[in-house]
Structure formats: C-alpha cells, structure tokens
Amino acid sequence: MKKHITVALLFLSIFFRIFPEEGESRFSGDEVGLETVCKAISSKKITKGDFKQIKFIQRLKREMASSGIFVISSADGILWQTQKPYFSNMAMTKSAIIQTNAKGKKTVMSSQSNATFQQFAEVLSSAFGGDAASLTKNFDVEFIGGSDNWNINLIPKNASVRKFVEEIEMAGRISIDVMTIHEANGDYIRYEFLNHIYPESLTEEEKSLFSVK
C-alpha cells in the first residue's frame, strides 16, 4: 500500500496545483513552442490509452515492470488500471486517492487527513491544464524541439517537493508519450503512454472509479 501511495503522490504532482512557488524560475528554449505544446495537450478533455511502467530501485539495482490502461480527465483526475503483474485500480482526484480492488471494495485516502498529500503537489499540473506560465513559475524549465516533437525537462523550485522529485522529463508529439520522474534517492519511474484516444466522456465504470462512494 505504501508503495502505491508514493506513486499516487508523484502523479498528483502531475495534475493538481497545491504547493507555492519559490523564487524566480530559469527557462531555456522556445517559449512559444512550450505554450503551443501545453495548449495542444489541454485541448483534449479526456485522454486514454495504454501504459507501461518501469520502476528502478537504486538500492536493489533492479527494475520492476507493470502495465495497464490510463485515463486522464481534466474534470475528474487520473485513473490507473494496472493489469500486469497484478490487477488494481487507482484514481487520483483533487481531494483523494481512491483504490478499488477486483471485488469493488474501495480504500480512500483523503487529502485532508494526510500532511504529505497536501504538501506535495503542483509538479506538472500546468502541462495538463495548458498553463505554460504556471510551469515556468514552479520549475526551472528546459524546452527542446518543436511543437510536433518535443522534450521538456522540469526541476521543481519548491524545496519540499525536491525531497521527493529531483527532475521530471517529458517527451511527446500530440500528447505526452514518455515521462520519467527522477526521485531524490536515485530511484526513478518511467512511463510510456501508448495508443492514445480522446473520447468525449467517461464510461460509467470509469465514473464509478473516480467516486469515493
């Protein structure tokens, strides 16, 4: 459970704005290109597809792989449906992390009851929200490439966040294709996002997984 909550907190940082910025950001690259990429990503209300995850653990010098389906909804949050090596559902909203097992039983962790949850956030929210200005407020940003083939490297300005996340790398075209989160202890999580589709609405099952009830 603890490992899954850590991953959830990392991805809440991707989606929601919680921590305050610190100091002045450094930016390198094409600022217009960054704004164009953010707008292209945020133009999709819902993005779905397959994911492959590699988790590297520094102290063990080993990698662990998993795969499944992801859903990113601008109105609801992020849903991870892991299919291999085991089945699990994890939804992340602004107020909670919701885990649902194969039998439909839910475990809910509220942001109100967890100080780390409240403290650790706003890492990549701007990328999914189309707010390039917020990205440059909260990170030292490096943008490489053009609007149709790009790389973005982000270093959090907030000292509390840097205790968890040292750097985030993203690469993509129309959507984010690859994301690597480098943790301060030398571990990293690499995600490949595949087979993107952009439906207009969630399924009833997906809606239920985002619900705390």
C-alpha positions in Angstrom: 0.0 0.0 0.0 2.8 2.5 0.9 4.5 2.0 -2.5 1.2 2.7 -4.3 0.5 5.8 -2.3 4.0 7.1 -3.1 3.4 6.7 -6.8 0.0 8.3 -6.4 1.5 11.3 -4.7 4.0 11.6 -7.5 1.2 11.7 -10.0 -0.9 14.1 -8.0 2.0 16.4 -8.5 1.5 15.9 -12.3 -2.2 17.0 -12.2 -3.0 19.4 -9.3 -1.8 22.7 -8.1 -1.1 22.7 -4.3 2.4 23.9 -3.5 3.6 27.5 -3.6 6.3 28.6 -6.0 9.7 29.6 -4.6 11.9 32.3 -6.1 12.5 33.1 -9.8 12.5 30.4 -12.4 15.0 29.8 -15.2 13.7 29.0 -18.7 15.6 27.9 -21.7 14.2 27.1 -25.2 11.3 28.3 -27.3 8.7 29.8 -25.0 6.1 30.0 -27.9 6.8 26.3 -28.5 6.1 25.4 -24.9 2.8 27.3 -24.9 1.8 25.6 -28.1 2.5 22.1 -26.6 0.6 22.9 -23.4 -2.4 24.1 -25.4 -2.4 21.1 -27.6 -2.3 18.7 -24.6 -5.0 20.6 -22.7 -7.3 20.8 -25.8 -8.3 17.1 -25.0 -10.9 16.9 -22.2 -10.1 13.2 -21.8 -7.1 11.2 -22.9 -7.0 7.4 -22.6 -4.5 4.7 -23.7 -2.2 2.0 -22.6 0.8 2.5 -20.3 4.0 0.6 -19.5 5.8 1.5 -16.2 9.4 0.8 -15.2 10.3 1.4 -11.6 14.0 1.4 -10.9 15.1 0.9 -7.3 18.6 2.2 -6.7 19.5 0.3 -3.6 18.5 -3.0 -5.2 19.9 -2.2 -8.6 16.7 -3.7 -10.2 13.8 -2.7 -12.3 10.1 -3.7 -11.8 7.7 -3.6 -14.7 3.9 -3.2 -14.8 1.4 -2.2 -17.5 -2.3 -1.3 -17.9 -4.7 1.4 -19.0 -4.6 5.1 -18.1 -7.3 7.8 -18.2 -6.6 11.5 -17.8 -9.7 13.6 -17.3 -9.4 17.4 -16.9 -12.6 17.4 -14.8 -12.0 14.3 -12.7 -8.3 13.4 -12.3 -6.1 10.5 -13.3 -7.1 6.8 -13.3 -4.5 3.9 -13.4 -5.9 0.5 -14.2 -2.9 -1.9 -13.7 -3.4 -5.2 -15.4 0.1 -6.8 -15.1 1.7 -8.2 -12.9 -1.5 -7.9 -10.8 -4.8 -6.1 -11.2 -5.6 -2.9 -9.4 -7.5 0.4 -9.9 -6.2 3.7 -8.6 -8.0 7.0 -9.1 -6.4 10.4 -8.1 -8.6 13.4 -7.7 -8.1 16.9 -6.1 -9.3 15.6 -2.8 -8.5 11.9 -2.5 -6.6 8.8 -3.7 -9.2 6.0 -4.3 -8.1 2.4 -4.7 -10.6 -0.2 -5.9 -9.9 -3.9 -5.8 -11.1 -6.6 -8.1 -14.2 -7.2 -5.9 -15.2 -3.5 -5.9 -14.0 -2.7 -2.4 -12.7 0.9 -2.1 -9.9 2.3 0.1 -9.9 6.1 0.2 -7.1 8.4 1.4 -8.3 12.0 1.8 -6.0 15.0 1.3 -7.4 16.5 4.5 -6.0 13.7 6.6 -2.5 13.5 5.1 0.0 16.3 5.5 2.3 14.9 2.8 -0.6 14.8 0.4 -1.3 18.5 1.0 2.4 19.5 0.9 3.4 17.5 -2.2 1.9 18.8 -5.4 1.6 21.0 -8.4 4.5 19.4 -10.3 3.1 19.1 -13.8 -0.5 20.4 -13.4 0.2 23.1 -15.9 1.2 20.7 -18.7 -2.3 19.0 -18.5 -4.0 22.3 -17.8 -2.4 24.2 -20.6 -0.9 26.9 -18.4 2.7 27.3 -19.5 3.1 30.4 -17.3 2.4 28.3 -14.2 5.0 25.8 -15.3 7.7 28.5 -15.5 6.6 29.8 -12.1 7.1 26.5 -10.3 10.0 24.9 -12.2 13.3 25.6 -13.9 12.2 24.6 -17.4 14.1 23.5 -20.4 12.1 23.1 -23.7 13.8 21.3 -26.6 12.5 20.7 -30.1 9.3 21.9 -31.8 5.6 21.7 -31.2 5.3 18.4 -33.1 8.3 16.6 -31.5 9.4 18.0 -28.1 11.2 17.4 -24.8 10.5 19.2 -21.6 12.8 19.0 -18.5 11.5 20.3 -15.2 13.3 20.9 -11.9 11.0 21.8 -9.0 11.7 25.1 -7.3 10.0 24.1 -4.1 12.4 22.6 -1.5 9.8 20.3 -0.1 9.0 18.8 -3.5 12.6 18.3 -4.3 12.8 15.9 -1.3 10.7 13.6 -3.4 11.2 14.6 -7.0 14.6 15.8 -8.4 13.7 16.2 -12.0 10.9 15.3 -14.4 11.4 14.6 -18.1 8.6 14.5 -20.7 8.7 13.8 -24.4 5.9 13.7 -26.9 4.1 14.9 -30.0 0.3 15.5 -29.8 0.3 14.1 -26.3 2.8 13.1 -23.7 4.4 9.9 -24.9 7.1 9.3 -22.3 7.5 10.6 -18.8 10.4 9.9 -16.3 10.2 11.0 -12.7 13.6 11.0 -11.0 13.4 10.8 -7.3 15.9 12.4 -4.9 17.1 8.9 -3.6 18.2 7.8 -7.1 15.1 5.8 -7.9 13.1 6.7 -11.0 9.7 5.8 -12.6 9.5 5.8 -16.4 6.1 5.7 -18.1 5.4 5.1 -21.8 1.9 6.2 -22.9 0.7 4.3 -26.0 -2.4 4.1 -28.2 -3.9 7.5 -27.2 -7.6 8.1 -27.9 -9.6 11.2 -26.9 -13.3 10.3 -26.0 -15.8 12.9 -25.2 -16.9 11.3 -22.0 -16.0 8.7 -19.4 -17.7 5.3 -19.2 -20.0 4.5 -16.3 -17.3 2.2 -14.9 -14.7 5.0 -15.0 -17.0 7.5 -13.4 -17.6 5.0 -10.5 -13.9 4.5 -10.0 -13.4 8.3 -9.6 -16.2 8.3 -7.0 -15.4 7.9 -3.3 -18.7 6.1 -2.7 
